[in-house]
Amino acid sequence: MRMADFINLKITSQRFHMNNTIETMANEMFIESWSTNISYEIFFNSCAPIDCTYTYYYQFDALELLTTFLSVFAGLSLGLRFIVPHLMKLINKIRNRLRMCV
């Protein structure tokens, strides 16, 4: 680091006094001043990221597994309830036409 990178602290403008204990300063996290200047544009331009990713950790629990299984089972049974009778009618028609031809 260069010397210009360091911030000059003035003893008169410091928040902590010379007779403060380390414990007092540690409890206040050694913060002399707190600036809340939030600018995402400045952050993005200074970091210049190549790409941005977002990670979301998800844990599948037993109740969700049960409800997913029941909903898939209900959907399949409802679908098959409508498909199987039409499929059986079609199979019977094909079988009857084959018997007539023979």
Stockholm file with secondary structure:
# STOCKHOLM 1.0

chainA/1-102         MRMADFINLKITSQRFHMNNTIETMANEMFIESWSTNISYEIFFNSCAPIDCTYTYYYQFDALELLTTFLSVFAGLSLGLRFIVPHLMKLINKIRNRLRMCV
#=GR chainA/1-102 SS CCGGGSCCCCGGGCSSCTTCCHHHHHHTTTCSCCCCCCCHHHHHHHHCCSCCCCCCCCCCCHHHHHHHHHHHHHHHHHHHHHHHHHHHHHHHHHHHHHHHHC
#=GC SS_cons         CCGGGSCCCCGGGCSSCTTCCHHHHHHTTTCSCCCCCCCHHHHHHHHCCSCCCCCCCCCCCHHHHHHHHHHHHHHHHHHHHHHHHHHHHHHHHHHHHHHHHC
//
